[in-house]
Amino acid sequence: MNIGAFISLRFFVDCTLLKISKIVGMRESAVKKRLYRALERLRSELKELLVK
């Protein structure tokens, strides 16, 4: 599952971490870690775009 899917499920569909974990078949802690990494990557990419 790509990082956009984790962000979409959490913030646009408003799923809890537990619900996302059930949807993707992963432990809740793994979902939390993936979401954290996805948000860090998004922040980094947005920062790069804003600097240009």
Gaussian input, Z-matrix of N, CA and C with variables (Angstrom, degrees):
# hf/3-21g

backbone

0 1
 N
 C     1     B1
 C     2     B2     1     A1
 N     3     B3     2     A2     1     D1
 C     4     B4     3     A3     2     D2
 C     5     B5     4     A4     3     D3
 N     6     B6     5     A5     4     D4
 C     7     B7     6     A6     5     D5
 C     8     B8     7     A7     6     D6
 N     9     B9     8     A8     7     D7
 C    10    B10     9     A9     8     D8
 C    11    B11    10    A10     9     D9
 N    12    B12    11    A11    10    D10
 C    13    B13    12    A12    11    D11
 C    14    B14    13    A13    12    D12
 N    15    B15    14    A14    13    D13
 C    16    B16    15    A15    14    D14
 C    17    B17    16    A16    15    D15
 N    18    B18    17    A17    16    D16
 C    19    B19    18    A18    17    D17
 C    20    B20    19    A19    18    D18
 N    21    B21    20    A20    19    D19
 C    22    B22    21    A21    20    D20
 C    23    B23    22    A22    21    D21
 N    24    B24    23    A23    22    D22
 C    25    B25    24    A24    23    D23
 C    26    B26    25    A25    24    D24
 N    27    B27    26    A26    25    D25
 C    28    B28    27    A27    26    D26
 C    29    B29    28    A28    27    D27
 N    30    B30    29    A29    28    D28
 C    31    B31    30    A30    29    D29
 C    32    B32    31    A31    30    D30
 N    33    B33    32    A32    31    D31
 C    34    B34    33    A33    32    D32
 C    35    B35    34    A34    33    D33
 N    36    B36    35    A35    34    D34
 C    37    B37    36    A36    35    D35
 C    38    B38    37    A37    36    D36
 N    39    B39    38    A38    37    D37
 C    40    B40    39    A39    38    D38
 C    41    B41    40    A40    39    D39
 N    42    B42    41    A41    40    D40
 C    43    B43    42    A42    41    D41
 C    44    B44    43    A43    42    D42
 N    45    B45    44    A44    43    D43
 C    46    B46    45    A45    44    D44
 C    47    B47    46    A46    45    D45
 N    48    B48    47    A47    46    D46
 C    49    B49    48    A48    47    D47
 C    50    B50    49    A49    48    D48
 N    51    B51    50    A50    49    D49
 C    52    B52    51    A51    50    D50
 C    53    B53    52    A52    51    D51
 N    54    B54    53    A53    52    D52
 C    55    B55    54    A54    53    D53
 C    56    B56    55    A55    54    D54
 N    57    B57    56    A56    55    D55
 C    58    B58    57    A57    56    D56
 C    59    B59    58    A58    57    D57
 N    60    B60    59    A59    58    D58
 C    61    B61    60    A60    59    D59
 C    62    B62    61    A61    60    D60
 N    63    B63    62    A62    61    D61
 C    64    B64    63    A63    62    D62
 C    65    B65    64    A64    63    D63
 N    66    B66    65    A65    64    D64
 C    67    B67    66    A66    65    D65
 C    68    B68    67    A67    66    D66
 N    69    B69    68    A68    67    D67
 C    70    B70    69    A69    68    D68
 C    71    B71    70    A70    69    D69
 N    72    B72    71    A71    70    D70
 C    73    B73    72    A72    71    D71
 C    74    B74    73    A73    72    D72
 N    75    B75    74    A74    73    D73
 C    76    B76    75    A75    74    D74
 C    77    B77    76    A76    75    D75
 N    78    B78    77    A77    76    D76
 C    79    B79    78    A78    77    D77
 C    80    B80    79    A79    78    D78
 N    81    B81    80    A80    79    D79
 C    82    B82    81    A81    80    D80
 C    83    B83    82    A82    81    D81
 N    84    B84    83    A83    82    D82
 C    85    B85    84    A84    83    D83
 C    86    B86    85    A85    84    D84
 N    87    B87    86    A86    85    D85
 C    88    B88    87    A87    86    D86
 C    89    B89    88    A88    87    D87
 N    90    B90    89    A89    88    D88
 C    91    B91    90    A90    89    D89
 C    92    B92    91    A91    90    D90
 N    93    B93    92    A92    91    D91
 C    94    B94    93    A93    92    D92
 C    95    B95    94    A94    93    D93
 N    96    B96    95    A95    94    D94
 C    97    B97    96    A96    95    D95
 C    98    B98    97    A97    96    D96
 N    99    B99    98    A98    97    D97
 C   100   B100    99    A99    98    D98
 C   101   B101   100   A100    99    D99
 N   102   B102   101   A101   100   D100
 C   103   B103   102   A102   101   D101
 C   104   B104   103   A103   102   D102
 N   105   B105   104   A104   103   D103
 C   106   B106   105   A105   104   D104
 C   107   B107   106   A106   105   D105
 N   108   B108   107   A107   106   D106
 C   109   B109   108   A108   107   D107
 C   110   B110   109   A109   108   D108
 N   111   B111   110   A110   109   D109
 C   112   B112   111   A111   110   D110
 C   113   B113   112   A112   111   D111
 N   114   B114   113   A113   112   D112
 C   115   B115   114   A114   113   D113
 C   116   B116   115   A115   114   D114
 N   117   B117   116   A116   115   D115
 C   118   B118   117   A117   116   D116
 C   119   B119   118   A118   117   D117
 N   120   B120   119   A119   118   D118
 C   121   B121   120   A120   119   D119
 C   122   B122   121   A121   120   D120
 N   123   B123   122   A122   121   D121
 C   124   B124   123   A123   122   D122
 C   125   B125   124   A124   123   D123
 N   126   B126   125   A125   124   D124
 C   127   B127   126   A126   125   D125
 C   128   B128   127   A127   126   D126
 N   129   B129   128   A128   127   D127
 C   130   B130   129   A129   128   D128
 C   131   B131   130   A130   129   D129
 N   132   B132   131   A131   130   D130
 C   133   B133   132   A132   131   D131
 C   134   B134   133   A133   132   D132
 N   135   B135   134   A134   133   D133
 C   136   B136   135   A135   134   D134
 C   137   B137   136   A136   135   D135
 N   138   B138   137   A137   136   D136
 C   139   B139   138   A138   137   D137
 C   140   B140   139   A139   138   D138
 N   141   B141   140   A140   139   D139
 C   142   B142   141   A141   140   D140
 C   143   B143   142   A142   141   D141
 N   144   B144   143   A143   142   D142
 C   145   B145   144   A144   143   D143
 C   146   B146   145   A145   144   D144
 N   147   B147   146   A146   145   D145
 C   148   B148   147   A147   146   D146
 C   149   B149   148   A148   147   D147
 N   150   B150   149   A149   148   D148
 C   151   B151   150   A150   149   D149
 C   152   B152   151   A151   150   D150
 N   153   B153   152   A152   151   D151
 C   154   B154   153   A153   152   D152
 C   155   B155   154   A154   153   D153

   B1=1.4519
   B2=1.5318
   B3=1.3245
   B4=1.4556
   B5=1.5312
   B6=1.3194
   B7=1.4654
   B8=1.5217
   B9=1.3063
   B10=1.4539
   B11=1.5176
   B12=1.3096
   B13=1.4594
   B14=1.5269
   B15=1.3204
   B16=1.4641
   B17=1.5286
   B18=1.3217
   B19=1.4603
   B20=1.5253
   B21=1.3189
   B22=1.4713
   B23=1.5180
   B24=1.3235
   B25=1.4669
   B26=1.5263
   B27=1.3165
   B28=1.4672
   B29=1.5260
   B30=1.3142
   B31=1.4614
   B32=1.5236
   B33=1.3093
   B34=1.4581
   B35=1.5277
   B36=1.3243
   B37=1.4600
   B38=1.5322
   B39=1.3335
   B40=1.4636
   B41=1.5240
   B42=1.3345
   B43=1.4616
   B44=1.5254
   B45=1.3186
   B46=1.4614
   B47=1.5256
   B48=1.3223
   B49=1.4657
   B50=1.5257
   B51=1.3205
   B52=1.4625
   B53=1.5217
   B54=1.3222
   B55=1.4679
   B56=1.5301
   B57=1.3353
   B58=1.4667
   B59=1.5180
   B60=1.3327
   B61=1.4696
   B62=1.5231
   B63=1.3184
   B64=1.4686
   B65=1.5246
   B66=1.3266
   B67=1.4619
   B68=1.5282
   B69=1.3333
   B70=1.4651
   B71=1.5251
   B72=1.3373
   B73=1.4688
   B74=1.5160
   B75=1.3203
   B76=1.4677
   B77=1.5182
   B78=1.3365
   B79=1.4591
   B80=1.5214
   B81=1.3176
   B82=1.4584
   B83=1.5252
   B84=1.3226
   B85=1.4685
   B86=1.5309
   B87=1.3283
   B88=1.4630
   B89=1.5202
   B90=1.3275
   B91=1.4676
   B92=1.5235
   B93=1.3204
   B94=1.4633
   B95=1.5259
   B96=1.3259
   B97=1.4577
   B98=1.5301
   B99=1.3240
   B100=1.4734
   B101=1.5220
   B102=1.3249
   B103=1.4519
   B104=1.5278
   B105=1.3191
   B106=1.4631
   B107=1.5346
   B108=1.3227
   B109=1.4714
   B110=1.5277
   B111=1.3294
   B112=1.4658
   B113=1.5223
   B114=1.3265
   B115=1.4609
   B116=1.5272
   B117=1.3317
   B118=1.4716
   B119=1.5253
   B120=1.3235
   B121=1.4641
   B122=1.5277
   B123=1.3190
   B124=1.4543
   B125=1.5299
   B126=1.3333
   B127=1.4649
   B128=1.5199
   B129=1.3234
   B130=1.4562
   B131=1.5324
   B132=1.3262
   B133=1.4525
   B134=1.5314
   B135=1.3195
   B136=1.4687
   B137=1.5186
   B138=1.3245
   B139=1.4588
   B140=1.5351
   B141=1.3230
   B142=1.4684
   B143=1.5374
   B144=1.3223
   B145=1.4678
   B146=1.5184
   B147=1.3158
   B148=1.4618
   B149=1.5274
   B150=1.3175
   B151=1.4577
   B152=1.5266
   B153=1.3208
   B154=1.4662
   B155=1.4851
   A1=108.13
   A2=116.54
   A3=119.74
   A4=111.63
   A5=115.80
   A6=119.92
   A7=112.31
   A8=116.77
   A9=120.40
   A10=112.11
   A11=116.53
   A12=120.74
   A13=110.90
   A14=117.21
   A15=120.89
   A16=110.61
   A17=116.25
   A18=120.85
   A19=110.26
   A20=116.63
   A21=120.57
   A22=112.12
   A23=116.27
   A24=119.43
   A25=111.29
   A26=116.53
   A27=119.69
   A28=112.54
   A29=117.00
   A30=119.49
   A31=115.28
   A32=118.25
   A33=119.73
   A34=112.03
   A35=116.40
   A36=120.65
   A37=109.93
   A38=116.72
   A39=124.44
   A40=112.76
   A41=116.30
   A42=121.09
   A43=109.70
   A44=115.34
   A45=120.14
   A46=108.60
   A47=115.90
   A48=119.44
   A49=110.58
   A50=116.30
   A51=120.42
   A52=111.41
   A53=116.84
   A54=120.54
   A55=110.90
   A56=117.12
   A57=120.44
   A58=109.89
   A59=116.71
   A60=119.92
   A61=111.20
   A62=116.62
   A63=119.76
   A64=111.03
   A65=117.16
   A66=121.22
   A67=111.25
   A68=116.63
   A69=120.20
   A70=113.40
   A71=117.22
   A72=120.18
   A73=113.56
   A74=116.07
   A75=121.22
   A76=108.75
   A77=115.59
   A78=119.48
   A79=109.59
   A80=116.09
   A81=121.48
   A82=111.12
   A83=116.95
   A84=120.75
   A85=111.19
   A86=116.96
   A87=120.62
   A88=111.00
   A89=116.30
   A90=120.81
   A91=109.71
   A92=116.52
   A93=121.32
   A94=110.80
   A95=116.27
   A96=120.96
   A97=110.67
   A98=117.28
   A99=120.49
   A100=111.25
   A101=116.27
   A102=120.76
   A103=110.49
   A104=116.87
   A105=121.69
   A106=110.21
   A107=116.15
   A108=120.82
   A109=111.32
   A110=116.23
   A111=120.42
   A112=110.88
   A113=116.82
   A114=120.61
   A115=111.61
   A116=116.81
   A117=120.74
   A118=110.44
   A119=116.05
   A120=120.59
   A121=110.81
   A122=116.79
   A123=121.38
   A124=110.92
   A125=116.83
   A126=120.72
   A127=111.28
   A128=115.58
   A129=121.30
   A130=111.37
   A131=116.18
   A132=120.69
   A133=111.41
   A134=116.75
   A135=120.34
   A136=110.85
   A137=116.39
   A138=120.71
   A139=110.44
   A140=116.21
   A141=121.61
   A142=110.52
   A143=116.43
   A144=120.28
   A145=111.83
   A146=116.56
   A147=120.57
   A148=112.51
   A149=117.36
   A150=121.68
   A151=110.41
   A152=118.00
   A153=122.31
   A154=112.43
   D1=134.56
   D2=-177.16
   D3=-80.12
   D4=166.05
   D5=-174.90
   D6=-66.80
   D7=-30.92
   D8=178.77
   D9=-62.36
   D10=-33.48
   D11=179.66
   D12=-66.09
   D13=-40.80
   D14=178.58
   D15=-64.09
   D16=-44.09
   D17=179.26
   D18=-65.04
   D19=-43.25
   D20=179.49
   D21=-62.13
   D22=-46.68
   D23=-179.55
   D24=-62.13
   D25=-39.93
   D26=-176.10
   D27=-74.50
   D28=-46.30
   D29=-170.04
   D30=-103.19
   D31=-27.56
   D32=-178.97
   D33=-97.91
   D34=-37.08
   D35=178.01
   D36=-91.80
   D37=-15.17
   D38=177.18
   D39=64.48
   D40=40.70
   D41=176.64
   D42=-82.56
   D43=147.61
   D44=173.54
   D45=-77.40
   D46=166.56
   D47=177.00
   D48=-61.42
   D49=-38.75
   D50=178.73
   D51=-62.41
   D52=-43.80
   D53=-179.96
   D54=-66.05
   D55=-41.30
   D56=177.50
   D57=-61.71
   D58=-42.21
   D59=-179.40
   D60=-60.88
   D61=-37.04
   D62=178.10
   D63=-71.15
   D64=-37.68
   D65=179.62
   D66=-64.20
   D67=-45.37
   D68=-174.88
   D69=-93.60
   D70=-7.23
   D71=177.31
   D72=73.04
   D73=37.64
   D74=178.45
   D75=-125.52
   D76=162.61
   D77=173.84
   D78=-67.02
   D79=152.41
   D80=-179.23
   D81=-60.20
   D82=-37.65
   D83=179.55
   D84=-65.00
   D85=-35.70
   D86=178.21
   D87=-69.00
   D88=-38.76
   D89=177.12
   D90=-63.83
   D91=-43.52
   D92=179.54
   D93=-60.07
   D94=-42.83
   D95=179.83
   D96=-66.60
   D97=-43.03
   D98=179.62
   D99=-64.62
   D100=-40.60
   D101=178.95
   D102=-65.31
   D103=-41.89
   D104=177.29
   D105=-59.29
   D106=-47.74
   D107=-179.98
   D108=-64.59
   D109=-38.91
   D110=179.05
   D111=-63.38
   D112=-42.55
   D113=179.44
   D114=-67.66
   D115=-38.30
   D116=176.25
   D117=-61.85
   D118=-43.44
   D119=179.26
   D120=-64.30
   D121=-42.71
   D122=178.73
   D123=-62.76
   D124=-44.48
   D125=177.61
   D126=-58.98
   D127=-44.14
   D128=-179.48
   D129=-62.12
   D130=-45.55
   D131=-179.20
   D132=-66.74
   D133=-39.42
   D134=178.12
   D135=-66.66
   D136=-38.78
   D137=178.60
   D138=-61.49
   D139=-42.59
   D140=178.77
   D141=-61.98
   D142=-42.34
   D143=-179.56
   D144=-66.05
   D145=-37.52
   D146=-178.26
   D147=-73.28
   D148=-26.50
   D149=-179.52
   D150=-74.92
   D151=-30.99
   D152=-176.35
   D153=-68.80

